[in-house]
């Protein structure tokens, strides 16, 4: 409307539109020209490639599909570098595939390393567009790795397992068990690092980590047992009592377990302020001048952990006869 020239410019037509020209000469009636139809094709929508997942080396590739497109599929591009270059370019390959889904292994052979895929789509005479891409990541098989040798520690402490080596994959969790077959009192520990702070330990425990490479079955590491030094147990101290003032004698500890770390003495049986640096199960005392209490202090056979009183004895000293 309003154009009285023999040309007409138009742009951004939203829908298919028909045009004609009305022509008049002087006072003669208007006559319409032939009709020209301009067909408007919707814009190409490339959509998104889907199906890319991690797989394990040697496993079959997943199916790759295109969704959400408007237009015809002209082919597929494959890239080994996340489409860092435009096609045609380095590390990008074209495949004449015209279906919404395809099997990369059938079309392109085994997928042995990371590979990304996108579809080329065009609707009518509109531009050819590339879809979003999806990638198949290829992982080497999981390796559980090695833990340090087993160790014996003191009861009640925390012990740092430092750490898991020679593993491949991501540490998903650790396990703790009363035995290294992991059948008794198994607990899952949400720790994702190669080191683990175990404890406080009140009984022997075995530990291992679960490791998984993306797309591959997970595996356990070898196991590490943490044992506890046995607690010392008290015994009995033997000696002669009463004795005469000025005499000497030997005290003997028996029936115990553990190592003697010292002896102690005192005069009231409650406090033992005197330390005697003897680490054997016998103690020579004297010359005796007053009634005195003696006791032995024990620790574990190894490890110098907990100390306990092994036994107490009173040596009564009688005055010398006058």
Secondary structure, 3 states (H helix, E strand, C coil): CCCCCCCCCCCCCCCCEEECCEECCCCCCCEECCCEEECCCCCCECCEEECCCEEECCCCCCEEEEECCECEEEEEEEECCCCCCCCCCCCEEEECCCCCEEEHHHHHCCCCCCEEEEEEEECCCCCCEECECEEEEEECCCECCECCCCEEECCCCCEEEECCECCECEEEEEEEECCCCCCCCCEEECCCCCEEEECCCCCCEEEEEEEECCCCCCEECCCEEEEECCCCECCEEECCCCEECCCCEEEEEECCECEEEEEEEECCCCCCCEEECCCCCEEEECCCCCCEEEEEEEECCCCCCCCEEEEEEEECEECCCC
